Amino acid sequence: MFSVVWEWLTRGWQDFRQAAVLNMLYAGIFLAIGLIAVLGLQTGGFSLVYFILAGGFLIVVPGLVTVYYYFAERLREGQQPVFADIREAFKRFPPSILVIGLVSLVIYLIWVTDALIIYSVYFDFVPLSLEQFQANEALRADATAFLLFACILGFVLTFIIFCVTVLSIPFALQNQSGLVDAVSFSVRVVTRNPRIMFLWAITLGILTFFTVLFALPLLLVVLPVLAYANYATYTDMLKLMEEP
């Protein structure tokens, strides 16, 4: 199984390299938003809130990277993606992708709201510096408990979104299909191939989460590489599902 995941990542890297500048330009939009968020929250003394936003990013990222699936289709057709293809990709989005994106956004807002409620229970939204956490053992214990509860909540929501969106979005884009067909395809693949898809979910989650949390500038590369790798996953699983 690990060799299969590595192959998907390798194919993602190869596709990324074919239009590296364009890929990084599009990812730069999300990098800029992340930098503004992390700098603003850290300056205001709410570093732990950024943890909430970073974890929640896993919920909305499937819809945000749909443009890369369109680029991948262009590459499969032997054509080089260009800047104008970003606008063309949005034009080709079927309504089902917009609905999936909206549902993901709603769940993201639920995640943020619930996580902020938990945060307020422990810290009352009082600005806290890193030095205060280091100097106060009770604050460190509260931070650990908060992160534990937030991780449990985030894992449940993120895995639900993964099952629904991991393959439904590239399926909907390629086939211009409706919501039910796209989502049912993704769920069928996940339930029929639980081990490899669970490993893929863990891989996507760990690489995305730790990049956003600890190495945000690497998002310029990691985000498109994982998107292309997920498209490779889609093409392989599509062939597998079509076999008698």
N, C-alpha and C positions, 0 to 999 in steps of 0.2 A: 504493500500500500504506500509506503513512504517513497518508493521509486516512482509511483504514479504521480504523487503530489509534486515531487521534484521535477518531473517531466513537465507538468502544467506550469510550474514556476519558470522553468527554462524557456518554454514556448512564449510565456508572457514577456520575459526579458528580450527575447528575439524580436517580438512584435514591437515592443517599446523602442528598441534601437532604430527601427526603420523610420520612425518619425519622432525622434527624441525631443526636438525643440518644441514641436507642436504639442506633444503630450505634456511637457512640463509647463508650457504656457497655460493650458487649460487647468492643470492641477494647481497652478499658481493662484487661481481665484480662491481656492479653499485654503491654501497656505496663508494668504493675506488675511482672510477671515480669522483663521486660527491664531495668527500672530497678534492681531488686534485684541482678540479675546484673552489670550494668556497674559499679555502685557497689562491690559486693563484690570484684570482680576488680581494679578499679583501685586500691582501697584496699590490697589484698593484693599489688600489684605485678605483676599478670598481665594487663595490658591487651591483649596480643596474643591471649590465650585468648578474650577477648570477640569478637575477629575470627572465631574458629572458630565460636562460638555464633551470631553474626550471619549468617555464611555458611550454616550448617546450617539456619537458620530457613527458608530457601527450600525445603528438602526437606519439612518438616512443615506448612508453611502451607496447602497445598491442602486438607488434611483439617480444619484448624482453622477455615477460613472457610465451611464447609458451611452453617452457620446463615444466612449472608448469602444463599446460594442459595435457602433456604426463604423468607426475607424477600422476595427478588426475585419468587418465585412468587406470594406474597401481593399484591405490588404489581401484578403482571400481572392478577390477578383483581379489581383495584379495591378491595382491602382494605388498611387501614393496619396495618403490623406493630406489635405491642405487646410488652411485656416477657414476657408469658406465652408468646409464640411461640418464645422461646429454648428453653424446655422442650419445647414441642410439636415443634420441629425435631428435637431429639434423639430423640424418640419415633418420628419418621418415618424415621429413618436405617435403610435396609436393611442386612442383614449385609455386603453387598459394600462399602459405605462404611467399615464398621468394619475389614474386612480390608485395604482400601487404606490406611487410616490406620495400621494396625499395621505393614504393610510399609514405609510411609514412616518410621515411628518406628525400625524396625530399621535401615534404611539411614542414617538420621540418626545413630544410635549408632555405626554403622560409620565414618561420616564423622568424628565427633568423636574416636573412638578412634584412627583412623589419623592425623588431624591432630595429636592430642596426642603421638603417637609421634614424628612429624616435629618437633614443638616441642621434645620432650625431647632429641632429637639435637643441636639447636642451643643450647638454653638450660638443660638439666638441671633444669628446674622451679625455678630460682632466681628469687626475686622481683626484678624489674627495673623501675625507675622510668623515666618519660619523660625525665627529666634525664640518666639514664645512657645512653639511646639517643642523645640529642643530643650528649653529650660523647664518645662512643666510636664511632669510625668502623667498627671491626670489628663491633660490635653492630648497627650500622645495616645493614651488608652482610649479616649473618646474618638480620636481620629481613626484608630484601628477598627473600633466597633462600627463607626460610620462607613468606612470603606468596605467592611465585610458585608453589611446589609445592602449597601449600594451595589456591590458586585453580584450578590445573589439576585437582586431584582433585575439588574441589567442583563445577567446571563439568560434569565427566563425570557425576557422580552426580545433580546437579540436573537436567540435561537429560534423563536417563533418567526421572526422576520426573515431569518436565514432560510428556513424551510419554504416560506412563501415566495421569496424574491430571488434566491440564488440563481435559479435557471429560468424563472418566469419572464424576467425582463429581456434577456437575449432571445428567448423563444418568441415573445410578443413582437419584438422589433423585427426579427427575421421573417416571421410569418404574418405580421400585421393581424395578430389574432386577438380575440376578446379576452376579457379578464378571467373568466372561468377556465377556458382552455389553457391559458398561460400558467395560472396558479396551480391547476390540477396536475400539469406536467411536472412542475417543480416539486410538488409534494410527492408525486409518485416516484420520482427519481430518488428523493431523499429516503423515503420509507423502504424502497426496494434495495437500496445500496447503503444501509445505515452506517457501516463501519468506515468506508472510504469517504462518505459525505460528512460524517462527524469529524473525521480527521481533517478534512478540507475546511470545515467550519472553524475548528480550533486554529488552523494555520492562518486563515484570513483574519480571525479575531485577534490573535496574538500579534501578528505583524502590523496590523492597522493600529491597534490600541497603543502598543508601545512606541510606535512611530509618532503618533499624535501626542502622546503624553511626554515622551522623553527626547525625541529627535525630530521635532516638527519640520525642519527644512527638508528632511529626507522624504517628506510626503510628495515632493515633486517627482520622485522616481517610484516610490513604493506604491502610490495610488494607481498610476497607470499600469505598472507591471502586474499588480494583483487583478486589475480589471481585465487585462488581456489574458492572464492566466485563468480567470474565471470563464472567459469566453472559450478558451481551450477545453476547460472542464465541460462546458455546455456542448461543444461539438462532439466530444468523446461520449458523453452520456446519451446524447441524441442517437448516435449510431448504435449504442448498446441497447437502447430501448426499442429500436427498430428491428433488431435481430429477432428471428423467430424463436 
